[in-house]
Amino acid sequence: MVARSSVRSPAALGQELARLRYDHGLTQDALADALGVTRRYVYELESGKPNLWAVRLFEVLRELGAHLEVVSAVAGDPSSGGPESTGEQVGE
């Protein structure tokens, strides 16, 4: 099964990232360690804290009449094509 959601702002992106992290059973600390960033960085992403890059990205998308779509495979679903079904490691 695949879940899809439209993302049209830094706040909406943060909500999706938090949901995905939760769905994968990760804490902010664990995700930060896996990415080599601080927990504060993960927190700021998830809280939708505006930064120039994110603000500009969504401005460009709006100007072009586009949006981001988060497509996520449901963990443990072998038919979803996600890393769980192939044995590949996330980030490789």
N, C-alpha and C positions, 0 to 999 in steps of 0.2 A: 504494500500500500504506500502511496506517496501523498504527502500533505503539501499544499500550496497556499501561499499567502502573499498578497500584494504589500509592498513596503513603499511608502511615499514620503517618509520623513525620518530623521535620525531617531526620534522617539519610537516610531514603529519598528525600525530596524533593531533597536535595543530590546524591545519587547520580544521580538522573534528570536534574537540571540539568547536571551534569558530562557525562553521556553525550550529552545533546542538543548541548551546546557542542562536544564532540569530533566528533560526527556532522556538525556544520556547519563543521568545519575551523577553529574559532576558538580562539585562546588566551584565557586569562583576561584578559590585558591588552587584547586586541582587543574582547572582550565588554564589559569595563568601560568602554572608550572609547566604544563604541556606546551604552551606557546612561547615560553621564555619571556613573559611580560609580568608586570606586577598585578596583584589583585585589584588595585585601584584602577588600573587601565581597563580591566574587564568590567568593573563596576561602572566606570564612566561610559563605556560602550553601551552597557545594558540600560543605564539610566537615560540614555539619549542625550547626554551632555553635548551641546553643540560645539563643534570645532570647525575651522575654516574648510577643511577637506570635505566633511560630510555636508555642510551647508551648501557649498558650491556644487557638489555632486547632485544633490536633489534639485538645486536651481537649474542645472543643465538638463536634467531629466524632464523637469516640468516644461522648460522652454521647448524641448523637442517632442513633447506630448508622450513621454515614456515613463515607465516606473520600473522598479526592481521587483522581482518575484523570488521569494525564498521557496525552494523546492527541497523537501527533505524526505528521505526514506525513513520509514518507521523502523526503529531498532528491532532487530531480531526477525524481520520479515524477509525470508530468502528470496521472494519474488520481487523485492523492491529494487534490487540492483545496487544497494548500498554496500559499504565496506564489510558489513556483517555477513553478507551473502557471498562475497568473493574471497574473504580472508585478507584483503589488502588493508594496510594500515592507513588511518586518516593522516593526511599531511605528506604522504609519500608521492 
